[in-house]
Amino acid sequence: MKIMPCPLNGERNISEFAYGGEVLDLPAPDCDDETWIDFVYLENNTAGVVREWWYHTPTAYWFIAERDTRTDEILKTYPANEVFKDRVDFAAPEAPAAKE
């Protein structure tokens, strides 16, 4: 049985978690569609230590894990606010003009 050390709930069975992808820097909000597509759908697939998003499904808690992809060893887990100190505010898109 594989154990994941959750920063909120302690050590739990890995079956309680869902993988959320690599931790990546957001592209600029005004970047082109190709850049957003790459950000959303492509993975680096790095062999070595990577930072990843993980989700504890029973408590709806997102956190970050550092994992060695060569050995599948979980090296460290911590709350996301240790990495992301500032909130990103996105402007709401403007509503299209009403046709008269």
N, CA, C and O atoms as a MOPAC input file, in Angstrom:
PM7 MOZYME 1SCF
protein

 N      0.85500 1    -1.17500 1     0.00000 1
 C      0.00000 1     0.00000 1     0.00000 1
 C      0.90000 1     1.23600 1     0.00000 1
 O      1.82000 1     1.34500 1     0.81000 1
 N      0.62400 1     2.16300 1    -0.91500 1
 C      1.40300 1     3.39700 1    -0.99000 1
 C      0.72900 1     4.46200 1    -0.12800 1
 O     -0.49400 1     4.59800 1    -0.13400 1
 N      1.53600 1     5.20800 1     0.60500 1
 C      1.04800 1     6.24000 1     1.51900 1
 C      1.46700 1     7.61900 1     1.01700 1
 O      2.61400 1     7.81600 1     0.61500 1
 N      0.53800 1     8.56800 1     1.04100 1
 C      0.81500 1     9.96300 1     0.69200 1
 C      0.73200 1    10.78200 1     1.97600 1
 O     -0.28600 1    10.72800 1     2.66600 1
 N      1.76900 1    11.53600 1     2.31200 1
 C      1.69200 1    12.40900 1     3.49000 1
 C      0.97000 1    13.71400 1     3.14200 1
 O      1.56600 1    14.62100 1     2.56100 1
 N     -0.28400 1    13.80200 1     3.49100 1
 C     -1.08300 1    14.99900 1     3.20200 1
 C     -0.76600 1    16.07700 1     4.24400 1
 O     -0.74900 1    15.78400 1     5.43900 1
 N     -0.51300 1    17.32600 1     3.81000 1
 C     -0.20900 1    18.38600 1     4.78000 1
 C     -1.38800 1    18.71800 1     5.70600 1
 O     -1.18200 1    19.24600 1     6.79900 1
 N     -2.60100 1    18.41700 1     5.28400 1
 C     -3.78200 1    18.71600 1     6.09400 1
 C     -4.21600 1    17.51900 1     6.94900 1
 O     -4.58400 1    17.68400 1     8.11200 1
 N     -4.17100 1    16.32100 1     6.37100 1
 C     -4.76100 1    15.14300 1     7.01200 1
 C     -3.76800 1    14.09100 1     7.47400 1
 O     -4.17600 1    13.05600 1     8.00300 1
 N     -2.47100 1    14.33000 1     7.28800 1
 C     -1.47900 1    13.33700 1     7.67800 1
 C     -1.35200 1    12.23600 1     6.64200 1
 O     -1.79000 1    12.39800 1     5.50300 1
 N     -0.76400 1    11.13100 1     7.02500 1
 C     -0.52600 1    10.03200 1     6.09800 1
 C     -1.82800 1     9.32800 1     5.75800 1
 O     -2.59000 1     8.92700 1     6.63800 1
 N     -2.06600 1     9.18500 1     4.44000 1
 C     -3.30600 1     8.57900 1     3.95400 1
 C     -2.96900 1     7.63600 1     2.78800 1
 O     -1.92100 1     7.77100 1     2.15600 1
 N     -3.85000 1     6.70300 1     2.51800 1
 C     -3.69500 1     5.79900 1     1.38900 1
 C     -3.73700 1     6.60500 1     0.09000 1
 O     -4.56300 1     7.50600 1    -0.05200 1
 N     -2.85800 1     6.28700 1    -0.85100 1
 C     -2.77100 1     7.02900 1    -2.10900 1
 C     -4.08700 1     6.99500 1    -2.88700 1
 O     -4.32700 1     7.87300 1    -3.71700 1
 N     -4.94100 1     6.00500 1    -2.63800 1
 C     -6.21900 1     5.90900 1    -3.35200 1
 C     -7.16200 1     7.07200 1    -3.02100 1
 O     -8.14700 1     7.28000 1    -3.72900 1
 N     -6.87900 1     7.82700 1    -1.96100 1
 C     -7.70600 1     8.97800 1    -1.58800 1
 C     -7.34100 1    10.24200 1    -2.36500 1
 O     -7.97100 1    11.28200 1    -2.17300 1
 N     -6.33200 1    10.16800 1    -3.24100 1
 C     -5.80900 1    11.35300 1    -3.90700 1
 C     -5.97100 1    11.27200 1    -5.41500 1
 O     -6.05900 1    10.19100 1    -5.99600 1
 N     -6.00600 1    12.44100 1    -6.02900 1
 C     -6.03100 1    12.54800 1    -7.49100 1
 C     -4.88000 1    13.45500 1    -7.92400 1
 O     -4.62900 1    14.49900 1    -7.32200 1
 N     -4.19400 1    13.03200 1    -8.97400 1
 C     -3.08400 1    13.79800 1    -9.53400 1
 C     -3.64000 1    14.99500 1   -10.30100 1
 O     -4.60900 1    14.85700 1   -11.04700 1
 N     -3.03100 1    16.16900 1   -10.12400 1
 C     -3.52600 1    17.37200 1   -10.78200 1
 C     -2.58800 1    17.99100 1   -11.79200 1
 O     -2.89500 1    19.05200 1   -12.33500 1
 N     -1.45500 1    17.36600 1   -12.06600 1
 C     -0.53200 1    17.89700 1   -13.05300 1
 C      0.65300 1    18.60400 1   -12.41600 1
 O      0.71000 1    18.80000 1   -11.20200 1
 N      1.59600 1    18.98000 1   -13.27000 1
 C      2.79400 1    19.67000 1   -12.81200 1
 C      2.47100 1    21.08600 1   -12.35800 1
 O      1.53700 1    21.71100 1   -12.86200 1
 N      3.24000 1    21.58200 1   -11.41500 1
 C      3.13200 1    22.98300 1   -10.99900 1
 C      3.91000 1    23.80300 1   -12.02600 1
 O      5.12700 1    23.66700 1   -12.14800 1
 N      3.20800 1    24.64200 1   -12.75100 1
 C      3.80600 1    25.45200 1   -13.80800 1
 C      3.46700 1    26.91500 1   -13.59600 1
 O      2.46000 1    27.24300 1   -12.97000 1
 N      4.30500 1    27.78800 1   -14.11700 1
 C      4.00300 1    29.21400 1   -14.09000 1
 C      2.89200 1    29.50000 1   -15.10100 1
 O      2.90200 1    28.97300 1   -16.21300 1
 N      1.94100 1    30.33600 1   -14.70500 1
 C      0.86700 1    30.72300 1   -15.62800 1
 C      1.42200 1    31.57700 1   -16.76100 1
 O      2.26800 1    32.44100 1   -16.52900 1
 N      0.95500 1    31.34400 1   -17.97400 1
 C      1.34300 1    32.25700 1   -19.04700 1
 C      0.62600 1    33.59000 1   -18.86700 1
 O     -0.32800 1    33.69400 1   -18.09500 1
 N      1.08500 1    34.58700 1   -19.57300 1
 C      0.44500 1    35.90800 1   -19.50500 1
 C     -1.01300 1    35.77200 1   -19.95400 1
 O     -1.29400 1    35.05600 1   -20.91600 1
 N     -1.94100 1    36.44900 1   -19.27200 1
 C     -3.35900 1    36.33500 1   -19.63200 1
 C     -3.66200 1    36.74100 1   -21.07700 1
 O     -4.64900 1    36.28400 1   -21.65300 1
 N     -2.82600 1    37.58900 1   -21.65900 1
 C     -3.09900 1    38.03600 1   -23.02500 1
 C     -2.27100 1    37.27700 1   -24.07400 1
 O     -2.10700 1    37.75400 1   -25.19700 1
 N     -1.75200 1    36.10200 1   -23.70900 1
 C     -0.94100 1    35.33300 1   -24.66300 1
 C     -1.83700 1    34.71900 1   -25.73900 1
 O     -3.06300 1    34.74100 1   -25.62700 1
 N     -1.21600 1    34.17700 1   -26.76800 1
 C     -1.98900 1    33.59900 1   -27.87200 1
 C     -2.58000 1    32.24200 1   -27.47500 1
 O     -2.19600 1    31.65800 1   -26.46100 1
 N     -3.51100 1    31.75700 1   -28.28200 1
 C     -4.20700 1    30.49700 1   -27.99300 1
 C     -3.25300 1    29.31200 1   -27.92700 1
 O     -3.43400 1    28.42900 1   -27.08800 1
 N     -2.25700 1    29.27300 1   -28.77800 1
 C     -1.31000 1    28.16500 1   -28.79100 1
 C     -0.57500 1    28.03800 1   -27.45700 1
 O     -0.34700 1    26.92600 1   -26.97900 1
 N     -0.21000 1    29.15300 1   -26.86100 1
 C      0.47000 1    29.13300 1   -25.56200 1
 C     -0.44900 1    28.57900 1   -24.48200 1
 O     -0.01400 1    27.77600 1   -23.65700 1
 N     -1.71600 1    28.99600 1   -24.47300 1
 C     -2.67400 1    28.47200 1   -23.48900 1
 C     -2.91800 1    26.98200 1   -23.70500 1
 O     -3.02100 1    26.23000 1   -22.73600 1
 N     -3.01100 1    26.54500 1   -24.95600 1
 C     -3.22200 1    25.12400 1   -25.25200 1
 C     -2.04900 1    24.30500 1   -24.72300 1
 O     -2.24400 1    23.26000 1   -24.10300 1
 N     -0.83000 1    24.78400 1   -24.97000 1
 C      0.35000 1    24.08800 1   -24.45500 1
 C      0.33400 1    24.02500 1   -22.93000 1
 O      0.66400 1    22.99000 1   -22.35100 1
 N     -0.04300 1    25.11400 1   -22.28200 1
 C     -0.07700 1    25.16900 1   -20.81700 1
 C     -1.08200 1    24.15400 1   -20.25600 1
 O     -0.78900 1    23.45500 1   -19.28700 1
 N     -2.24400 1    24.08100 1   -20.86100 1
 C     -3.31300 1    23.22800 1   -20.33900 1
 C     -3.08000 1    21.74100 1   -20.64400 1
 O     -3.33300 1    20.89000 1   -19.79100 1
 N     -2.60400 1    21.42800 1   -21.84100 1
 C     -2.59800 1    20.03300 1   -22.27500 1
 C     -1.24000 1    19.33600 1   -22.30700 1
 O     -1.19900 1    18.10600 1   -22.28600 1
 N     -0.13700 1    20.06300 1   -22.35800 1
 C      1.16100 1    19.40900 1   -22.48900 1
 C      1.85800 1    19.26800 1   -21.13800 1
 O      1.76700 1    20.15500 1   -20.28900 1
 N      2.54900 1    18.15500 1   -20.94900 1
 C      3.33200 1    17.89600 1   -19.74200 1
 C      4.80300 1    17.86600 1   -20.13700 1
 O      5.14200 1    17.46500 1   -21.25000 1
 N      5.68000 1    18.29100 1   -19.22200 1
 C      7.11300 1    18.21800 1   -19.48500 1
 C      7.62800 1    16.78700 1   -19.40800 1
 O      8.59200 1    16.43700 1   -20.08900 1
 N      6.99100 1    15.95400 1   -18.57900 1
 C      7.38000 1    14.55800 1   -18.40700 1
 C      8.85900 1    14.43600 1   -18.00500 1
 O      9.60600 1    13.63700 1   -18.56800 1
 N      9.25000 1    15.23400 1   -17.03500 1
 C     10.63100 1    15.28500 1   -16.55900 1
 C     10.99500 1    14.01100 1   -15.79600 1
 O     10.21400 1    13.52000 1   -14.98200 1
 N     12.18600 1    13.48600 1   -16.06900 1
 C     12.71100 1    12.36500 1   -15.29300 1
 C     13.52500 1    12.95900 1   -14.14800 1
 O     14.62000 1    13.47800 1   -14.36400 1
 N     13.00100 1    12.88400 1   -12.95500 1
 C     13.66800 1    13.46100 1   -11.79600 1
 C     12.64300 1    14.05600 1   -10.84800 1
 O     11.47200 1    13.67600 1   -10.86400 1
 N     13.08600 1    14.98200 1   -10.03100 1
 C     12.22200 1    15.59100 1    -9.02300 1
 C     11.35800 1    16.67300 1    -9.67000 1
 O     11.87000 1    17.58400 1   -10.32100 1
 N     10.04300 1    16.55900 1    -9.48300 1
 C      9.09500 1    17.54100 1   -10.01800 1
 C      8.13600 1    17.96900 1    -8.91700 1
 O      7.90100 1    17.23400 1    -7.95800 1
 N      7.58600 1    19.17000 1    -9.07000 1
 C      6.51800 1    19.64300 1    -8.17300 1
 C      5.18800 1    19.40300 1    -8.87700 1
 O      5.01700 1    19.75400 1   -10.04500 1
 N      4.25000 1    18.80000 1    -8.14800 1
 C      2.96400 1    18.42100 1    -8.73600 1
 C      1.81000 1    18.84500 1    -7.84100 1
 O      1.94000 1    18.93100 1    -6.62000 1
 N      0.67600 1    19.10700 1    -8.48400 1
 C     -0.56900 1    19.34800 1    -7.76900 1
 C     -1.18400 1    18.00400 1    -7.41000 1
 O     -1.23200 1    17.09000 1    -8.23300 1
 N     -1.65800 1    17.89200 1    -6.16000 1
 C     -2.39800 1    16.71000 1    -5.71700 1
 C     -3.65000 1    17.17600 1    -4.97900 1
 O     -3.66800 1    18.24300 1    -4.36600 1
 N     -4.68500 1    16.35900 1    -5.05000 1
 C     -6.00600 1    16.69100 1    -4.50400 1
 C     -6.45100 1    15.56000 1    -3.58100 1
 O     -6.53200 1    14.40500 1    -3.99700 1
 N     -6.74000 1    15.90300 1    -2.31700 1
 C     -7.29300 1    14.91500 1    -1.39200 1
 C     -8.79700 1    14.93800 1    -1.57100 1
 O     -9.45900 1    15.88400 1    -1.14500 1
 N     -9.34100 1    13.90800 1    -2.19500 1
 C    -10.75500 1    13.93200 1    -2.58900 1
 C    -11.74500 1    13.97300 1    -1.41900 1
 O    -12.75500 1    14.66600 1    -1.53800 1
 N    -11.52400 1    13.27900 1    -0.30100 1
 C    -12.51700 1    13.36500 1     0.78200 1
 C    -12.65800 1    14.75600 1     1.39600 1
 O    -13.73200 1    15.11000 1     1.88300 1
 N    -11.57900 1    15.55400 1     1.37900 1
 C    -11.65000 1    16.88200 1     2.00200 1
 C    -11.57200 1    18.02600 1     1.00500 1
 O    -11.59800 1    19.19100 1     1.40200 1
 N    -11.47500 1    17.71600 1    -0.28100 1
 C    -11.37500 1    18.73700 1    -1.33600 1
 C    -10.21200 1    19.69500 1    -1.08400 1
 O    -10.35500 1    20.91100 1    -1.20800 1
 N     -9.07200 1    19.13500 1    -0.73200 1
 C     -7.88700 1    19.91300 1    -0.38100 1
 C     -6.79800 1    19.74600 1    -1.43700 1
 O     -6.33200 1    18.63400 1    -1.68700 1
 N     -6.39200 1    20.86400 1    -2.05900 1
 C     -5.30100 1    20.87200 1    -3.03000 1
 C     -3.99600 1    21.21100 1    -2.32400 1
 O     -3.96600 1    22.07500 1    -1.44800 1
 N     -2.91800 1    20.53200 1    -2.70200 1
 C     -1.60800 1    20.82300 1    -2.14500 1
 C     -0.54400 1    20.46000 1    -3.17500 1
 O     -0.86100 1    19.95900 1    -4.25400 1
 N      0.71100 1    20.71400 1    -2.84100 1
 C      1.81700 1    20.44000 1    -3.75400 1
 C      2.68400 1    19.33100 1    -3.15800 1
 O      2.95800 1    19.30600 1    -1.95800 1
 N      3.10400 1    18.42200 1    -4.02600 1
 C      4.02800 1    17.35700 1    -3.63300 1
 C      5.25700 1    17.42600 1    -4.51900 1
 O      5.16000 1    17.70000 1    -5.71500 1
 N      6.40200 1    17.17700 1    -3.92900 1
 C      7.63000 1    17.00000 1    -4.69800 1
 C      7.85400 1    15.50000 1    -4.78300 1
 O      7.91100 1    14.80500 1    -3.76800 1
 N      7.98200 1    15.00800 1    -6.02800 1
 C      8.06200 1    13.56500 1    -6.26000 1
 C      9.16600 1    13.27800 1    -7.25900 1
 O      9.32300 1    14.00100 1    -8.24300 1
 N      9.92700 1    12.23200 1    -7.01100 1
 C     10.94100 1    11.78500 1    -7.96500 1
 C     10.26000 1    10.82300 1    -8.92900 1
 O      9.85700 1     9.72700 1    -8.53900 1
 N     10.13300 1    11.23500 1   -10.18600 1
 C      9.41100 1    10.42200 1   -11.16900 1
 C     10.17800 1     9.15600 1   -11.56000 1
 O      9.58600 1     8.22500 1   -12.10700 1
 N     11.48100 1     9.11000 1   -11.29000 1
 C     12.25500 1     7.90500 1   -11.61100 1
 C     11.96600 1     6.77700 1   -10.62900 1
 O     11.96300 1     5.60700 1   -11.01000 1
 N     11.72400 1     7.12400 1    -9.36400 1
 C     11.49900 1     6.11100 1    -8.32300 1
 C     10.06700 1     6.12500 1    -7.79000 1
 O      9.67300 1     5.22700 1    -7.04500 1
 N      9.29000 1     7.13700 1    -8.16700 1
 C      7.92600 1     7.36200 1    -7.67600 1
 C      7.90100 1     7.64500 1    -6.17300 1
 O      6.87700 1     7.44000 1    -5.52100 1
 N      9.01700 1     8.11300 1    -5.62400 1
 C      9.10400 1     8.43700 1    -4.20100 1
 C      8.58300 1     9.85100 1    -3.95400 1
 O      8.96900 1    10.79300 1    -4.64600 1
 N      7.71500 1     9.99000 1    -2.97600 1
 C      7.20600 1    11.30200 1    -2.57600 1
 C      8.19600 1    11.86400 1    -1.56700 1
 O      8.38500 1    11.30000 1    -0.48800 1
 N      8.82500 1    12.97800 1    -1.92400 1
 C      9.89400 1    13.54000 1    -1.10300 1
 C      9.38000 1    14.52900 1    -0.06600 1
 O      9.89900 1    14.60400 1     1.04700 1
 N      8.34900 1    15.29000 1    -0.44600 1
 C      7.86100 1    16.35400 1     0.43600 1
 C      6.48100 1    16.77200 1    -0.03100 1
 O      6.19900 1    16.75700 1    -1.22900 1
 N      5.62000 1    17.14400 1     0.90200 1
 C      4.32100 1    17.74100 1     0.56300 1
 C      4.14000 1    19.00000 1     1.40200 1
 O      4.63200 1    19.08400 1     2.52700 1
 N      3.42800 1    19.97900 1     0.84300 1
 C      3.20500 1    21.22400 1     1.56700 1
 C      2.00900 1    21.96100 1     0.98100 1
 O      1.63000 1    21.72600 1    -0.16600 1
 N      1.40400 1    22.86800 1     1.78200 1
 C      0.26700 1    23.65000 1     1.28600 1
 C      0.69400 1    24.53500 1     0.11400 1
 O      1.83300 1    25.00000 1     0.06800 1
 N     -0.20300 1    24.76400 1    -0.81500 1
 C      0.09800 1    25.57000 1    -1.99900 1
 C      0.44300 1    27.01300 1    -1.64800 1
 O      1.17000 1    27.66800 1    -2.39400 1
 N     -0.06800 1    27.52300 1    -0.52000 1
 C      0.22300 1    28.92100 1    -0.17700 1
 C      1.67600 1    29.13900 1     0.23800 1
 O      2.09300 1    30.28400 1     0.41500 1
 N      2.44800 1    28.07900 1     0.39600 1
 C      3.88500 1    28.24900 1     0.62700 1
 C      4.60500 1    28.66100 1    -0.65700 1
 O      5.67400 1    29.26800 1    -0.60300 1
 N      4.02600 1    28.33500 1    -1.79900 1
 C      4.60400 1    28.68000 1    -3.09900 1
 C      3.90700 1    29.90400 1    -3.69500 1
 O      4.55400 1    30.81700 1    -4.20600 1
 N      2.57900 1    29.90200 1    -3.61900 1
 C      1.78600 1    30.95800 1    -4.23700 1
 C      1.31400 1    31.93200 1    -3.16500 1
 O      0.28100 1    31.71700 1    -2.53200 1
 N      2.07000 1    32.99300 1    -2.96800 1
 C      1.77700 1    33.97200 1    -1.91500 1
 C      0.74800 1    35.00700 1    -2.36000 1
 O     -0.01400 1    35.51800 1    -1.54100 1
 N      0.72400 1    35.31900 1    -3.66900 1
 C     -0.16100 1    36.35700 1    -4.18800 1
 C     -1.30800 1    35.74600 1    -4.97500 1
 O     -1.14400 1    34.74300 1    -5.67000 1
 N     -2.44800 1    36.35700 1    -4.85400 1
 C     -3.61400 1    35.92500 1    -5.61000 1
 C     -3.57000 1    36.56700 1    -6.99600 1
 O     -3.21000 1    37.73500 1    -7.13600 1
 N     -3.93500 1    35.80200 1    -8.00600 1
 C     -3.99000 1    36.32300 1    -9.37200 1
 C     -5.42800 1    36.69500 1    -9.67300 1
 O     -6.31700 1    35.84400 1    -9.64300 1
 N     -5.65400 1    37.96500 1    -9.96400 1
 C     -6.99500 1    38.42600 1   -10.31800 1
 C     -7.06700 1    38.58900 1   -11.82900 1
 O     -6.27500 1    39.31800 1   -12.42600 1
 N     -8.01200 1    37.91000 1   -12.42800 1
 C     -8.23000 1    38.02800 1   -13.86100 1
 C     -9.40200 1    38.94800 1   -14.10400 1
 O    -10.42300 1    38.85700 1   -13.42200 1
 N     -9.26300 1    39.83700 1   -15.07500 1
 C    -10.35500 1    40.74900 1   -15.41100 1
 C    -11.47500 1    39.94900 1   -16.07800 1
 O    -11.21600 1    39.06200 1   -16.89100 1
 N    -12.69900 1    40.26600 1   -15.73200 1
 C    -13.83600 1    39.60300 1   -16.36400 1
 C    -13.91100 1    40.05900 1   -17.82000 1
 O    -13.67300 1    41.23100 1   -18.11300 1
 N    -14.23900 1    39.14400 1   -18.73100 1
 C    -14.34500 1    39.56700 1   -20.12900 1
 C    -15.51400 1    40.52400 1   -20.30500 1
 O    -16.53600 1    40.42600 1   -19.62600 1
 N    -15.33300 1    41.43600 1   -21.22200 1
 C    -16.40500 1    42.39100 1   -21.48400 1
 C    -17.54100 1    41.68400 1   -22.22800 1
 O    -17.31900 1    40.86300 1   -23.11700 1
 N    -18.74900 1    42.03200 1   -21.83200 1
 C    -19.92100 1    41.46100 1   -22.48700 1
 C    -20.03300 1    42.04500 1   -23.89500 1
 O    -19.74600 1    43.22400 1   -24.10100 1
 N    -20.44900 1    41.22800 1   -24.86400 1
 C    -20.62500 1    41.75600 1   -26.20700 1
 C    -21.73900 1    42.79300 1   -26.23600 1
 O    -22.70600 1    42.71300 1   -25.47900 1
 N    -21.58300 1    43.75000 1   -27.11300 1
 C    -22.58500 1    44.81600 1   -27.23800 1
 C    -23.90600 1    44.20200 1   -27.70600 1
 O    -23.93400 1    43.33200 1   -28.57600 1
 N    -24.98500 1    44.67500 1   -27.11100 1
 C    -26.31400 1    44.18300 1   -27.48900 1
 C    -26.68900 1    44.67100 1   -28.87500 1
 O    -26.43600 1    45.82100 1   -29.23500 1
 N    -27.29700 1    43.78100 1   -29.65000 1
 C    -27.75300 1    44.16000 1   -30.99800 1
 C    -29.10000 1    44.83600 1   -30.88800 1
 O    -29.98900 1    44.39900 1   -30.15600 1
 N    -29.22000 1    45.88400 1   -31.61400 1
 C    -30.50900 1    46.62200 1   -31.55800 1
 C    -31.29300 1    46.44000 1   -32.81500 1
 O    -32.39000 1    46.98300 1   -32.94200 1

